[in-house]
Each structure stands twice: as structure tokens, then as C-alpha cells.
Amino acid sequence: MHLFRTTNEPDAVEQKEFAKWLLKVGKGRILTINGLDSDIIQLPNDIILPLQNINDLISFVYPNLFNKEALVRFIAEAFPLPL
């Protein structure tokens, strides 16, 4: 997973809080849901996406996926080729 740096102060604060939460998950410091497997945690409501289908999720994660110029840049960064 990658988190992009931002100069937008509210986004930076939100990213910092999310990073702290991820570290807590990784260290097992998030409470699990009673009655379920010990590896199952409850996600905070503010990080759950109310999506109806897989296309909504794809559009959220990759907002420029169908923008040809952005797609070319993404592929070039994801799969660097030797010069």
C-alpha cells in the first residue's frame, strides 16, 4: 500500500491518523469483534466506502484509470523499463 504525501493540511492530518491506525492493526492493538475469529477487527466507519459495485471501488482507488494519459504514466511508473 502506498500513501501519497500531500501539502493539503487536512489531508495530511487524516493520512497521519490513518498511518497510526495501520500501525496499531499491525501490532495487534486494535480490538477484535467478540464471537468472531481473533483475526477479525471492526473497521472505523470513516474508512468504509459505501460502494454499490466493483466499478465504484475501482473508480475510487484508481480515479484516472480511464484517462489515457494518466494510465500511460501509471504503467510507466509501475513497470519501469531499462533505457
N, CA, C and O atoms as CSV, one atom per row, in Angstrom:
chain,resi,resn,atom,element,x,y,z
A,1,MET,N,N,0.858,-1.169,0.000
A,1,MET,CA,C,0.000,0.000,0.000
A,1,MET,C,C,0.898,1.224,0.000
A,1,MET,O,O,1.935,1.254,0.664
A,2,HIS,N,N,0.491,2.220,-0.744
A,2,HIS,CA,C,1.224,3.476,-0.800
A,2,HIS,C,C,0.317,4.607,-0.344
A,2,HIS,O,O,-0.857,4.663,-0.707
A,3,LEU,N,N,0.870,5.499,0.449
A,3,LEU,CA,C,0.174,6.729,0.811
A,3,LEU,C,C,0.956,7.871,0.191
A,3,LEU,O,O,2.164,7.992,0.398
A,4,PHE,N,N,0.275,8.697,-0.560
A,4,PHE,CA,C,0.933,9.820,-1.206
A,4,PHE,C,C,1.032,10.993,-0.249
A,4,PHE,O,O,0.113,11.252,0.529
A,5,ARG,N,N,2.147,11.697,-0.308
A,5,ARG,CA,C,2.297,12.903,0.501
A,5,ARG,C,C,1.411,13.995,-0.052
A,5,ARG,O,O,1.161,14.072,-1.255
A,6,THR,N,N,0.947,14.823,0.838
A,6,THR,CA,C,0.090,15.920,0.418
A,6,THR,C,C,0.512,17.190,1.137
A,6,THR,O,O,1.022,17.149,2.256
A,7,THR,N,N,0.293,18.307,0.479
A,7,THR,CA,C,0.572,19.595,1.119
A,7,THR,C,C,-0.703,20.182,1.706
A,7,THR,O,O,-0.666,21.214,2.376
A,8,ASN,N,N,-1.819,19.531,1.458
A,8,ASN,CA,C,-3.107,19.959,1.985
A,8,ASN,C,C,-3.172,19.545,3.461
A,8,ASN,O,O,-3.165,18.353,3.771
A,9,GLU,N,N,-3.236,20.516,4.360
A,9,GLU,CA,C,-3.162,20.237,5.797
A,9,GLU,C,C,-4.225,19.245,6.296
A,9,GLU,O,O,-3.874,18.306,7.010
A,10,PRO,N,N,-5.506,19.417,5.948
A,10,PRO,CA,C,-6.494,18.430,6.431
A,10,PRO,C,C,-6.193,17.017,5.932
A,10,PRO,O,O,-6.358,16.051,6.678
A,11,ASP,N,N,-5.758,16.887,4.688
A,11,ASP,CA,C,-5.418,15.566,4.163
A,11,ASP,C,C,-4.201,14.988,4.878
A,11,ASP,O,O,-4.149,13.791,5.158
A,12,ALA,N,N,-3.226,15.841,5.171
A,12,ALA,CA,C,-2.015,15.387,5.860
A,12,ALA,C,C,-2.353,14.866,7.252
A,12,ALA,O,O,-1.821,13.841,7.679
A,13,VAL,N,N,-3.226,15.559,7.953
A,13,VAL,CA,C,-3.645,15.123,9.294
A,13,VAL,C,C,-4.369,13.784,9.194
A,13,VAL,O,O,-4.114,12.874,9.983
A,14,GLU,N,N,-5.265,13.669,8.230
A,14,GLU,CA,C,-6.022,12.424,8.044
A,14,GLU,C,C,-5.084,11.270,7.705
A,14,GLU,O,O,-5.251,10.166,8.223
A,15,GLN,N,N,-4.103,11.513,6.841
A,15,GLN,CA,C,-3.149,10.467,6.482
A,15,GLN,C,C,-2.325,10.031,7.690
A,15,GLN,O,O,-2.047,8.845,7.867
A,16,LYS,N,N,-1.944,10.987,8.509
A,16,LYS,CA,C,-1.156,10.668,9.699
A,16,LYS,C,C,-1.964,9.791,10.659
A,16,LYS,O,O,-1.438,8.826,11.214
A,17,GLU,N,N,-3.229,10.126,10.850
A,17,GLU,CA,C,-4.094,9.327,11.723
A,17,GLU,C,C,-4.294,7.922,11.156
A,17,GLU,O,O,-4.288,6.943,11.902
A,18,PHE,N,N,-4.471,7.824,9.846
A,18,PHE,CA,C,-4.649,6.522,9.208
A,18,PHE,C,C,-3.380,5.683,9.356
A,18,PHE,O,O,-3.456,4.484,9.622
A,19,ALA,N,N,-2.223,6.304,9.185
A,19,ALA,CA,C,-0.956,5.588,9.341
A,19,ALA,C,C,-0.806,5.057,10.767
A,19,ALA,O,O,-0.359,3.927,10.966
A,20,LYS,N,N,-1.180,5.872,11.761
A,20,LYS,CA,C,-1.127,5.430,13.156
A,20,LYS,C,C,-2.054,4.238,13.377
A,20,LYS,O,O,-1.697,3.281,14.064
A,21,TRP,N,N,-3.256,4.307,12.784
A,21,TRP,CA,C,-4.222,3.221,12.932
A,21,TRP,C,C,-3.670,1.937,12.303
A,21,TRP,O,O,-3.799,0.857,12.879
A,22,LEU,N,N,-3.054,2.058,11.115
A,22,LEU,CA,C,-2.475,0.879,10.462
A,22,LEU,C,C,-1.381,0.246,11.320
A,22,LEU,O,O,-1.289,-0.978,11.410
A,23,LEU,N,N,-0.562,1.074,11.942
A,23,LEU,CA,C,0.478,0.539,12.828
A,23,LEU,C,C,-0.141,-0.213,14.004
A,23,LEU,O,O,0.370,-1.259,14.407
A,24,LYS,N,N,-1.232,0.308,14.555
A,24,LYS,CA,C,-1.922,-0.383,15.649
A,24,LYS,C,C,-2.470,-1.728,15.183
A,24,LYS,O,O,-2.396,-2.718,15.911
A,25,VAL,N,N,-3.018,-1.764,13.973
A,25,VAL,CA,C,-3.521,-3.030,13.420
A,25,VAL,C,C,-2.374,-4.027,13.322
A,25,VAL,O,O,-2.494,-5.175,13.749
A,26,GLY,N,N,-1.262,-3.574,12.754
A,26,GLY,CA,C,-0.107,-4.450,12.574
A,26,GLY,C,C,0.463,-4.980,13.876
A,26,GLY,O,O,0.995,-6.089,13.917
A,27,LYS,N,N,0.356,-4.201,14.935
A,27,LYS,CA,C,0.889,-4.615,16.237
A,27,LYS,C,C,-0.148,-5.340,17.089
A,27,LYS,O,O,0.130,-5.700,18.233
A,28,GLY,N,N,-1.348,-5.558,16.535
A,28,GLY,CA,C,-2.393,-6.272,17.268
A,28,GLY,C,C,-3.023,-5.463,18.382
A,28,GLY,O,O,-3.514,-6.034,19.356
A,29,ARG,N,N,-3.021,-4.152,18.263
A,29,ARG,CA,C,-3.558,-3.290,19.316
A,29,ARG,C,C,-4.988,-2.823,19.054
A,29,ARG,O,O,-5.519,-2.007,19.808
A,30,ILE,N,N,-5.607,-3.327,18.005
A,30,ILE,CA,C,-6.996,-2.987,17.700
A,30,ILE,C,C,-7.872,-4.117,18.237
A,30,ILE,O,O,-7.575,-5.292,18.021
A,31,LEU,N,N,-8.939,-3.767,18.927
A,31,LEU,CA,C,-9.822,-4.785,19.497
A,31,LEU,C,C,-10.476,-5.614,18.402
A,31,LEU,O,O,-10.826,-5.104,17.337
A,32,THR,N,N,-10.634,-6.898,18.686
A,32,THR,CA,C,-11.317,-7.786,17.751
A,32,THR,C,C,-12.803,-7.820,18.083
A,32,THR,O,O,-13.224,-7.352,19.141
A,33,ILE,N,N,-13.588,-8.378,17.173
A,33,ILE,CA,C,-15.036,-8.458,17.362
A,33,ILE,C,C,-15.355,-9.710,18.172
A,33,ILE,O,O,-14.965,-10.815,17.796
A,34,ASN,N,N,-16.056,-9.534,19.271
A,34,ASN,CA,C,-16.421,-10.668,20.127
A,34,ASN,C,C,-17.218,-11.701,19.346
A,34,ASN,O,O,-18.110,-11.360,18.569
A,35,GLY,N,N,-16.887,-12.956,19.562
A,35,GLY,CA,C,-17.631,-14.042,18.946
A,35,GLY,C,C,-17.150,-14.409,17.552
A,35,GLY,O,O,-17.652,-15.361,16.955
A,36,LEU,N,N,-16.185,-13.668,17.030
A,36,LEU,CA,C,-15.649,-13.983,15.706
A,36,LEU,C,C,-14.184,-14.379,15.834
A,36,LEU,O,O,-13.593,-14.288,16.910
A,37,ASP,N,N,-13.621,-14.811,14.739
A,37,ASP,CA,C,-12.210,-15.180,14.689
A,37,ASP,C,C,-11.359,-14.070,15.303
A,37,ASP,O,O,-11.677,-12.891,15.153
A,38,SER,N,N,-10.300,-14.433,15.980
A,38,SER,CA,C,-9.465,-13.434,16.663
A,38,SER,C,C,-8.721,-12.521,15.697
A,38,SER,O,O,-8.145,-11.518,16.117
A,39,ASP,N,N,-8.725,-12.852,14.414
A,39,ASP,CA,C,-8.063,-12.006,13.415
A,39,ASP,C,C,-9.011,-10.994,12.783
A,39,ASP,O,O,-8.599,-10.237,11.904
A,40,ILE,N,N,-10.260,-10.963,13.206
A,40,ILE,CA,C,-11.246,-10.068,12.590
A,40,ILE,C,C,-11.438,-8.841,13.471
A,40,ILE,O,O,-11.763,-8.946,14.654
A,41,ILE,N,N,-11.227,-7.674,12.862
A,41,ILE,CA,C,-11.404,-6.413,13.585
A,41,ILE,C,C,-12.554,-5.639,12.956
A,41,ILE,O,O,-12.958,-5.906,11.824
A,42,GLN,N,N,-13.066,-4.690,13.701
A,42,GLN,CA,C,-14.107,-3.820,13.154
A,42,GLN,C,C,-13.434,-2.574,12.597
A,42,GLN,O,O,-12.645,-1.923,13.281
A,43,LEU,N,N,-13.753,-2.251,11.351
A,43,LEU,CA,C,-13.190,-1.058,10.729
A,43,LEU,C,C,-13.946,0.180,11.182
A,43,LEU,O,O,-15.164,0.134,11.352
A,44,PRO,N,N,-13.236,1.286,11.378
A,44,PRO,CA,C,-13.923,2.536,11.708
A,44,PRO,C,C,-14.827,2.965,10.551
A,44,PRO,O,O,-14.473,2.786,9.386
A,45,ASN,N,N,-15.969,3.519,10.867
A,45,ASN,CA,C,-16.929,3.916,9.829
A,45,ASN,C,C,-16.357,4.902,8.825
A,45,ASN,O,O,-16.764,4.907,7.664
A,46,ASP,N,N,-15.413,5.741,9.259
A,46,ASP,CA,C,-14.893,6.756,8.340
A,46,ASP,C,C,-13.961,6.200,7.266
A,46,ASP,O,O,-13.585,6.933,6.352
A,47,ILE,N,N,-13.575,4.920,7.352
A,47,ILE,CA,C,-12.753,4.359,6.282
A,47,ILE,C,C,-13.503,3.322,5.443
A,47,ILE,O,O,-12.936,2.726,4.528
A,48,ILE,N,N,-14.764,3.116,5.759
A,48,ILE,CA,C,-15.578,2.183,4.976
A,48,ILE,C,C,-16.229,2.945,3.831
A,48,ILE,O,O,-16.863,3.979,4.040
A,49,LEU,N,N,-16.068,2.428,2.629
A,49,LEU,CA,C,-16.650,3.074,1.455
A,49,LEU,C,C,-18.036,2.504,1.188
A,49,LEU,O,O,-18.185,1.291,1.040
A,50,PRO,N,N,-19.040,3.351,1.124
A,50,PRO,CA,C,-20.402,2.866,0.850
A,50,PRO,C,C,-20.600,2.638,-0.650
A,50,PRO,O,O,-21.356,3.362,-1.298
A,51,LEU,N,N,-19.926,1.643,-1.188
A,51,LEU,CA,C,-19.971,1.402,-2.628
A,51,LEU,C,C,-20.990,0.320,-2.962
A,51,LEU,O,O,-21.242,-0.591,-2.173
A,52,GLN,N,N,-21.556,0.443,-4.129
A,52,GLN,CA,C,-22.582,-0.497,-4.553
A,52,GLN,C,C,-22.040,-1.619,-5.433
A,52,GLN,O,O,-22.622,-2.703,-5.475
A,53,ASN,N,N,-20.937,-1.376,-6.134
A,53,ASN,CA,C,-20.417,-2.415,-7.016
A,53,ASN,C,C,-18.911,-2.277,-7.186
A,53,ASN,O,O,-18.310,-1.307,-6.724
A,54,ILE,N,N,-18.320,-3.239,-7.843
A,54,ILE,CA,C,-16.870,-3.273,-8.014
A,54,ILE,C,C,-16.367,-2.097,-8.846
A,54,ILE,O,O,-15.251,-1.628,-8.624
A,55,ASN,N,N,-17.154,-1.615,-9.790
A,55,ASN,CA,C,-16.728,-0.478,-10.609
A,55,ASN,C,C,-16.566,0.782,-9.770
A,55,ASN,O,O,-15.666,1.582,-10.028
A,56,ASP,N,N,-17.428,0.973,-8.763
A,56,ASP,CA,C,-17.285,2.117,-7.863
A,56,ASP,C,C,-15.969,2.032,-7.091
A,56,ASP,O,O,-15.273,3.033,-6.919
A,57,LEU,N,N,-15.638,0.831,-6.630
A,57,LEU,CA,C,-14.397,0.640,-5.888
A,57,LEU,C,C,-13.188,0.924,-6.779
A,57,LEU,O,O,-12.258,1.619,-6.368
A,58,ILE,N,N,-13.202,0.391,-7.983
A,58,ILE,CA,C,-12.094,0.622,-8.917
A,58,ILE,C,C,-11.950,2.106,-9.214
A,58,ILE,O,O,-10.834,2.626,-9.238
A,59,SER,N,N,-13.054,2.788,-9.440
A,59,SER,CA,C,-13.007,4.228,-9.721
A,59,SER,C,C,-12.485,5.018,-8.531
A,59,SER,O,O,-11.808,6.031,-8.710
A,60,PHE,N,N,-12.794,4.566,-7.312
A,60,PHE,CA,C,-12.306,5.256,-6.121
A,60,PHE,C,C,-10.801,5.059,-5.955
A,60,PHE,O,O,-10.074,6.013,-5.678
A,61,VAL,N,N,-10.337,3.827,-6.124
A,61,VAL,CA,C,-8.924,3.517,-5.923
A,61,VAL,C,C,-8.060,4.068,-7.052
A,61,VAL,O,O,-6.955,4.555,-6.815
A,62,TYR,N,N,-8.567,3.990,-8.276
A,62,TYR,CA,C,-7.834,4.457,-9.456
A,62,TYR,C,C,-8.686,5.481,-10.195
A,62,TYR,O,O,-9.270,5.158,-11.229
A,63,PRO,N,N,-8.768,6.710,-9.685
A,63,PRO,CA,C,-9.683,7.698,-10.272
A,63,PRO,C,C,-9.377,8.061,-11.719
A,63,PRO,O,O,-10.270,8.498,-12.445
A,64,ASN,N,N,-8.138,7.888,-12.149
A,64,ASN,CA,C,-7.769,8.244,-13.521
A,64,ASN,C,C,-7.538,7.024,-14.400
A,64,ASN,O,O,-6.863,7.116,-15.426
A,65,LEU,N,N,-8.086,5.899,-14.010
A,65,LEU,CA,C,-7.821,4.661,-14.737
A,65,LEU,C,C,-8.198,4.754,-16.207
A,65,LEU,O,O,-7.510,4.197,-17.063
A,66,PHE,N,N,-9.270,5.445,-16.498
A,66,PHE,CA,C,-9.723,5.507,-17.886
A,66,PHE,C,C,-9.272,6.786,-18.587
A,66,PHE,O,O,-9.728,7.093,-19.688
A,67,ASN,N,N,-8.370,7.528,-17.940
A,67,ASN,CA,C,-7.738,8.690,-18.546
A,67,ASN,C,C,-6.453,8.175,-19.192
A,67,ASN,O,O,-5.529,7.766,-18.489
A,68,LYS,N,N,-6.389,8.190,-20.530
A,68,LYS,CA,C,-5.286,7.555,-21.254
A,68,LYS,C,C,-3.925,8.087,-20.816
A,68,LYS,O,O,-2.997,7.307,-20.600
A,69,GLU,N,N,-3.798,9.397,-20.683
A,69,GLU,CA,C,-2.515,9.989,-20.301
A,69,GLU,C,C,-2.089,9.534,-18.906
A,69,GLU,O,O,-0.929,9.186,-18.688
A,70,ALA,N,N,-3.025,9.540,-17.972
A,70,ALA,CA,C,-2.720,9.111,-16.606
A,70,ALA,C,C,-2.404,7.618,-16.565
A,70,ALA,O,O,-1.541,7.188,-15.801
A,71,LEU,N,N,-3.093,6.830,-17.378
A,71,LEU,CA,C,-2.853,5.392,-17.425
A,71,LEU,C,C,-1.450,5.092,-17.942
A,71,LEU,O,O,-0.768,4.213,-17.414
A,72,VAL,N,N,-1.020,5.811,-18.963
A,72,VAL,CA,C,0.327,5.619,-19.507
A,72,VAL,C,C,1.374,5.943,-18.436
A,72,VAL,O,O,2.349,5.207,-18.285
A,73,ARG,N,N,1.179,7.034,-17.695
A,73,ARG,CA,C,2.112,7.401,-16.613
A,73,ARG,C,C,2.123,6.326,-15.524
A,73,ARG,O,O,3.182,5.947,-15.025
A,74,PHE,N,N,0.929,5.838,-15.163
A,74,PHE,CA,C,0.820,4.811,-14.124
A,74,PHE,C,C,1.583,3.552,-14.531
A,74,PHE,O,O,2.339,2.997,-13.734
A,75,ILE,N,N,1.388,3.109,-15.755
A,75,ILE,CA,C,2.062,1.901,-16.233
A,75,ILE,C,C,3.570,2.113,-16.275
A,75,ILE,O,O,4.332,1.222,-15.898
A,76,ALA,N,N,4.007,3.288,-16.730
A,76,ALA,CA,C,5.442,3.584,-16.786
A,76,ALA,C,C,6.066,3.570,-15.395
A,76,ALA,O,O,7.200,3.118,-15.234
A,77,GLU,N,N,5.345,4.056,-14.393
A,77,GLU,CA,C,5.861,4.063,-13.022
A,77,GLU,C,C,5.804,2.671,-12.400
A,77,GLU,O,O,6.694,2.291,-11.640
A,78,ALA,N,N,4.769,1.920,-12.719
A,78,ALA,CA,C,4.590,0.596,-12.124
A,78,ALA,C,C,5.547,-0.435,-12.720
A,78,ALA,O,O,5.979,-1.362,-12.036
A,79,PHE,N,N,5.870,-0.265,-13.992
A,79,PHE,CA,C,6.719,-1.221,-14.697
A,79,PHE,C,C,7.866,-0.492,-15.389
A,79,PHE,O,O,7.870,-0.372,-16.615
A,80,PRO,N,N,8.841,-0.004,-14.619
A,80,PRO,CA,C,9.941,0.741,-15.244
A,80,PRO,C,C,10.763,-0.160,-16.155
A,80,PRO,O,O,11.058,-1.305,-15.812
A,81,LEU,N,N,11.118,0.354,-17.289
A,81,LEU,CA,C,11.912,-0.392,-18.259
A,81,LEU,C,C,13.310,0.207,-18.323
A,81,LEU,O,O,13.477,1.418,-18.177
A,82,PRO,N,N,14.320,-0.644,-18.542
A,82,PRO,CA,C,15.678,-0.105,-18.657
A,82,PRO,C,C,15.807,0.745,-19.917
A,82,PRO,O,O,15.140,0.497,-20.922
A,83,LEU,N,N,16.667,1.742,-19.844
A,83,LEU,CA,C,16.877,2.620,-21.003
A,83,LEU,C,C,17.757,1.982,-22.036
A,83,LEU,O,O,18.033,2.588,-23.072
